[in-house]
Amino acid sequence: MRYSIDAPRSYVEANLIGTFNLLEAVRATPCTHLLMASTSSVYGANTDMPYA
């Protein structure tokens, strides 16, 4: 079983807090470009179980 399914809170905390920290760092030290991306698994597009 994927760890994200077994322990979803740890992923939520890591993703939300990590994204927040990154955005705060960019606000403190502006940059020209910022690209943020995610995988389709986050949004549930991958229906194959276990994930391929």
GROMACS elastic network, one bead per residue, 0.5 to 0.9 nm:
[ bonds ]
;  ai    aj funct       b0    kb
    1     4     6  0.84593   500
    1     5     6  0.69912   500
    1     6     6  0.68973   500
    1    50     6  0.69650   500
    2     5     6  0.54660   500
    2     6     6  0.64230   500
    2     7     6  0.86594   500
    2    50     6  0.76092   500
    2    51     6  0.80405   500
    3     7     6  0.57341   500
    3     8     6  0.75573   500
    3    11     6  0.87642   500
    4     7     6  0.52647   500
    4     9     6  0.81596   500
    4    10     6  0.76452   500
    4    11     6  0.61680   500
    4    12     6  0.89956   500
    5     8     6  0.55172   500
    7    10     6  0.59043   500
    7    11     6  0.72647   500
    8    11     6  0.52480   500
    8    12     6  0.62617   500
    8    13     6  0.86656   500
    9    12     6  0.50433   500
    9    13     6  0.60566   500
    9    14     6  0.84525   500
   10    13     6  0.52089   500
   10    14     6  0.60448   500
   10    15     6  0.85096   500
   11    14     6  0.50643   500
   11    15     6  0.59102   500
   11    16     6  0.83342   500
   12    15     6  0.52637   500
   12    16     6  0.58979   500
   12    17     6  0.81475   500
   13    16     6  0.53667   500
   13    17     6  0.56804   500
   13    18     6  0.78041   500
   14    17     6  0.54763   500
   14    18     6  0.54949   500
   14    19     6  0.81531   500
   15    18     6  0.51331   500
   15    19     6  0.58698   500
   15    20     6  0.83754   500
   16    19     6  0.52186   500
   16    20     6  0.60340   500
   16    21     6  0.85505   500
   17    21     6  0.60452   500
   17    22     6  0.85437   500
   18    21     6  0.51466   500
   18    22     6  0.61894   500
   18    23     6  0.86794   500
   19    22     6  0.50982   500
   19    23     6  0.61834   500
   19    24     6  0.85615   500
   20    23     6  0.52054   500
   20    24     6  0.61215   500
   20    25     6  0.86004   500
   21    24     6  0.50837   500
   21    25     6  0.61357   500
   21    26     6  0.86587   500
   22    25     6  0.51080   500
   22    26     6  0.62825   500
   22    27     6  0.86348   500
   23    26     6  0.50638   500
   23    27     6  0.61159   500
   23    28     6  0.86321   500
   24    28     6  0.62074   500
   24    29     6  0.85697   500
   25    28     6  0.50968   500
   25    29     6  0.60496   500
   25    30     6  0.79471   500
   26    31     6  0.63322   500
   26    34     6  0.84882   500
   27    30     6  0.54447   500
   27    31     6  0.84091   500
   30    33     6  0.88745   500
   31    34     6  0.71002   500
   38    41     6  0.83143   500
   38    42     6  0.70031   500
   38    43     6  0.87945   500
   39    42     6  0.57638   500
   39    43     6  0.75973   500
   40    43     6  0.53442   500
   40    44     6  0.63720   500
   40    45     6  0.53344   500
   40    46     6  0.64342   500
   41    44     6  0.50332   500
   41    45     6  0.58075   500
   41    46     6  0.53479   500
   41    47     6  0.84396   500
   41    51     6  0.82524   500
   42    45     6  0.77532   500
   42    46     6  0.86233   500
   43    46     6  0.80931   500
   44    47     6  0.67341   500
   46    49     6  0.81873   500
   46    51     6  0.69955   500
   46    52     6  0.82658   500
   47    50     6  0.85303   500
   47    51     6  0.75025   500
   48    51     6  0.52676   500
   48    52     6  0.63713   500
   49    52     6  0.72566   500
